[in-house]
Amino acid sequence: MAEKKLSDIIKRMLEIRAERKAISERDSVLVEEWDSLEQALMSRLDEEGTKSAASMLGTAVITETEVPQVEDWDAVEAYIYENEAVHILQRRIATGAFRELLAAGTPIPGTRPLTKRSISLTAAK
């Protein structure tokens, strides 16, 4: 099979990017409509004093889960240090802080920089 020309690859990548952008824009509109309908449905269910409703087309049920919402980071950090509770954090290092420490000559033990490569694609005007 013949190798594709660079111009063909770039052209296809530009087409895909444009298609993904159109899909993303359409998805944003749908998400906004979904959120509005979800709020309307929850309000109606609350007004009727129920957590579910059914029709011939389907069933809607309000589900509730508790998630953390930090109001005082200083208090959270103090709790983590005092109780050695690092397990409550997600395992991810902030990229910006990591880069700053490396630039300052202070590498974080147990880590190493990984260079991620990607293509920056600019359409001709």
C-alpha positions as CSV (number, residue, x, y, z in Angstrom):
1,M,0.0,0.0,0.0
2,A,1.4,3.4,-1.0
3,E,2.3,5.8,1.7
4,K,0.1,8.9,2.0
5,K,1.5,12.3,1.0
6,L,2.0,14.7,3.8
7,S,-0.4,17.1,2.2
8,D,-3.1,14.4,2.2
9,I,-2.5,13.7,5.9
10,I,-2.7,17.4,6.8
11,K,-5.8,17.8,4.7
12,R,-7.6,14.9,6.4
13,M,-6.5,16.1,9.9
14,L,-8.0,19.6,9.1
15,E,-11.3,17.9,7.9
16,I,-11.5,15.8,11.1
17,R,-10.8,18.8,13.3
18,A,-13.6,20.8,11.6
19,E,-16.0,17.9,11.9
20,R,-15.1,17.4,15.6
21,K,-15.7,21.2,16.2
22,A,-19.1,21.0,14.6
23,I,-20.0,17.9,16.7
24,S,-18.7,19.7,19.8
25,E,-20.8,22.8,19.1
26,R,-23.9,20.7,18.5
27,D,-23.1,18.7,21.7
28,S,-22.9,22.0,23.7
29,V,-26.3,23.0,22.5
30,L,-27.7,19.5,23.4
31,V,-26.0,19.5,26.8
32,E,-27.6,23.0,27.6
33,E,-31.0,21.7,26.6
34,W,-30.5,18.5,28.6
35,D,-29.5,20.5,31.7
36,S,-32.6,22.7,31.3
37,L,-34.9,19.7,30.9
38,E,-33.2,17.9,33.9
39,Q,-33.8,21.0,36.1
40,A,-37.5,21.2,34.9
41,L,-38.0,17.5,35.6
42,M,-36.4,17.7,39.1
43,S,-38.5,20.7,40.0
44,R,-41.7,19.0,38.9
45,L,-40.8,15.8,40.8
46,D,-40.0,17.9,43.9
47,E,-43.3,19.7,43.6
48,E,-45.2,16.4,43.3
49,G,-43.2,15.0,46.3
50,T,-41.8,12.1,44.4
51,K,-38.4,10.9,43.2
52,S,-39.5,9.2,40.0
53,A,-41.9,9.3,37.1
54,A,-42.7,6.9,34.4
55,S,-44.3,7.1,30.9
56,M,-44.8,4.7,28.1
57,L,-41.4,5.9,26.8
58,G,-39.3,5.5,29.9
59,T,-38.7,6.1,33.6
60,A,-36.9,9.0,35.3
61,V,-35.5,8.7,38.8
62,I,-33.7,11.3,40.9
63,T,-30.5,9.9,42.1
64,E,-28.3,11.6,44.8
65,T,-24.6,11.1,45.5
66,E,-22.5,13.0,47.9
67,V,-19.3,14.7,46.5
68,P,-16.8,16.9,48.3
69,Q,-17.1,20.7,47.9
70,V,-14.1,22.4,49.5
71,E,-15.0,25.6,51.3
72,D,-11.7,26.1,53.1
73,W,-8.5,24.6,51.5
74,D,-6.4,25.6,54.5
75,A,-8.5,23.5,56.8
76,V,-8.5,20.6,54.3
77,E,-4.7,20.7,54.0
78,A,-4.3,20.9,57.8
79,Y,-6.5,17.8,58.2
80,I,-4.5,15.9,55.6
81,Y,-1.2,16.7,57.2
82,E,-2.4,16.1,60.8
83,N,-4.1,12.8,59.9
84,E,-1.7,11.6,57.2
85,A,-4.8,11.4,55.0
86,V,-3.2,11.7,51.6
87,H,-5.6,8.9,50.5
88,I,-8.4,11.5,50.1
89,L,-6.6,13.2,47.3
90,Q,-6.7,12.1,43.7
91,R,-3.4,10.8,42.4
92,R,-2.3,13.5,40.0
93,I,0.4,16.2,40.2
94,A,-0.4,19.7,39.0
95,T,1.5,20.1,35.7
96,G,2.2,23.8,36.2
97,A,3.6,23.4,39.7
98,F,5.7,20.4,38.5
99,R,7.2,22.5,35.7
100,E,7.9,25.4,38.2
101,L,9.7,23.1,40.6
102,L,11.8,21.5,37.8
103,A,12.7,25.0,36.5
104,A,13.8,25.9,40.0
105,G,16.0,22.9,40.2
106,T,13.8,21.1,42.7
107,P,12.7,17.8,41.2
108,I,10.0,15.8,43.0
109,P,11.2,12.4,44.2
110,G,9.5,9.5,42.4
111,T,8.7,11.5,39.3
112,R,10.3,12.2,36.0
113,P,9.4,14.6,33.3
114,L,7.6,13.0,30.3
115,T,7.6,14.8,27.0
116,K,4.2,14.3,25.4
117,R,4.3,14.9,21.6
118,S,1.4,16.1,19.5
119,I,0.8,17.9,16.3
120,S,0.0,21.6,16.2
121,L,-2.1,22.0,13.1
122,T,-2.8,25.4,11.5
123,A,-5.0,25.8,8.5
124,A,-3.6,28.0,5.7
125,K,-5.5,31.3,5.3
